[in-house]
């Protein structure tokens, strides 16, 4: 019936961290991805959409 946030994420470009709601920031864990952080394989050969071309 009601849904609440169970996990929070603190991020910058170099060291994203996560913890459960109410966790002190000193106990946040470092977020790691399996296989490293190289995501270029997701965009190789991708065609730009109209939204990709919009500049603010």
Secondary structure, DSSP 4 states (H G I P E B T S, - for coil): ------EEEE--SS--EEEETT--GGGPEEP--TT-S--GGGTTTPPPPHHHH---
